Amino acid sequence: MMPLAIANTGEEFMIKKVGGNPEIRKFLENLGFVVGGAVTVVSENSGNVIVNVKDSRVAVSKEMAQRIMV
């Protein structure tokens, strides 16, 4: 298991855990980051990532990406 922030670009991963306080977890869940869901890193810039999740493209900060374990 590793944080989404260091995942390889272009590879599809399964979300295994979403950390943080309940507000942060709910926010990420609303964006489509749910345990068991697929996520693909499209690009990365200084730890900030753009991902495809649930047929949507989402930009996630480095801090948020550290809380999503794949």
One Martini backbone bead per residue (centre of mass of N, CA, C, O) as a GRO file, in nm:
protein
   70
    1MET     BB    1   0.098   0.036   0.022
    2MET     BB    2   0.029   0.368  -0.115
    3PRO     BB    3   0.038   0.679  -0.199
    4LEU     BB    4  -0.087   0.863  -0.458
    5ALA     BB    5   0.158   1.068  -0.480
    6ILE     BB    6   0.359   0.800  -0.577
    7ALA     BB    7   0.226   0.715  -0.819
    8ASN     BB    8   0.214   0.601  -1.128
    9THR     BB    9   0.189   0.701  -1.436
   10GLY     BB   10  -0.085   0.525  -1.604
   11GLU     BB   11  -0.179   0.365  -1.364
   12GLU     BB   12  -0.393   0.136  -1.218
   13PHE     BB   13  -0.581   0.166  -0.913
   14MET     BB   14  -0.677   0.065  -0.591
   15ILE     BB   15  -0.863   0.167  -0.335
   16LYS     BB   16  -0.790   0.104   0.022
   17LYS     BB   17  -0.764   0.406   0.155
   18VAL     BB   18  -0.916   0.676   0.355
   19GLY     BB   19  -0.803   0.948   0.511
   20GLY     BB   20  -0.881   1.133   0.787
   21ASN     BB   21  -1.120   1.318   0.859
   22PRO     BB   22  -1.454   1.311   0.807
   23GLU     BB   23  -1.456   1.557   0.611
   24ILE     BB   24  -1.238   1.458   0.415
   25ARG     BB   25  -1.362   1.186   0.342
   26LYS     BB   26  -1.625   1.305   0.226
   27PHE     BB   27  -1.497   1.479   0.006
   28LEU     BB   28  -1.354   1.243  -0.144
   29GLU     BB   29  -1.609   1.074  -0.190
   30ASN     BB   30  -1.753   1.294  -0.370
   31LEU     BB   31  -1.516   1.263  -0.594
   32GLY     BB   32  -1.470   0.915  -0.587
   33PHE     BB   33  -1.303   0.821  -0.325
   34VAL     BB   34  -1.336   0.480  -0.293
   35VAL     BB   35  -1.334   0.186  -0.171
   36GLY     BB   36  -1.252  -0.010  -0.465
   37GLY     BB   37  -1.174   0.199  -0.651
   38ALA     BB   38  -1.066   0.346  -0.943
   39VAL     BB   39  -0.731   0.482  -1.028
   40THR     BB   40  -0.568   0.732  -1.245
   41VAL     BB   41  -0.271   0.871  -1.329
   42VAL     BB   42  -0.203   1.141  -1.542
   43SER     BB   43  -0.054   1.361  -1.350
   44GLU     BB   44   0.251   1.528  -1.217
   45ASN     BB   45   0.318   1.810  -0.972
   46SER     BB   46   0.481   1.830  -0.689
   47GLY     BB   47   0.248   1.598  -0.591
   48ASN     BB   48   0.042   1.688  -0.766
   49VAL     BB   49  -0.269   1.549  -0.899
   50ILE     BB   50  -0.405   1.389  -1.188
   51VAL     BB   51  -0.719   1.213  -1.212
   52ASN     BB   52  -0.898   0.917  -1.276
   53VAL     BB   53  -1.243   0.911  -1.154
   54LYS     BB   54  -1.534   0.809  -1.237
   55ASP     BB   55  -1.517   0.953  -1.530
   56SER     BB   56  -1.313   1.168  -1.401
   57ARG     BB   57  -1.130   1.470  -1.368
   58VAL     BB   58  -0.891   1.521  -1.097
   59ALA     BB   59  -0.760   1.749  -0.869
   60VAL     BB   60  -0.488   1.690  -0.631
   61SER     BB   61  -0.334   1.745  -0.364
   62LYS     BB   62  -0.074   1.638  -0.185
   63GLU     BB   63  -0.225   1.610   0.086
   64MET     BB   64  -0.459   1.436  -0.027
   65ALA     BB   65  -0.285   1.213  -0.167
   66GLN     BB   66  -0.167   1.104   0.109
   67ARG     BB   67  -0.465   0.986   0.207
   68ILE     BB   68  -0.449   0.801  -0.048
   69MET     BB   69  -0.464   0.453  -0.070
   70VAL     BB   70  -0.314   0.192  -0.312
   0.00000   0.00000   0.00000
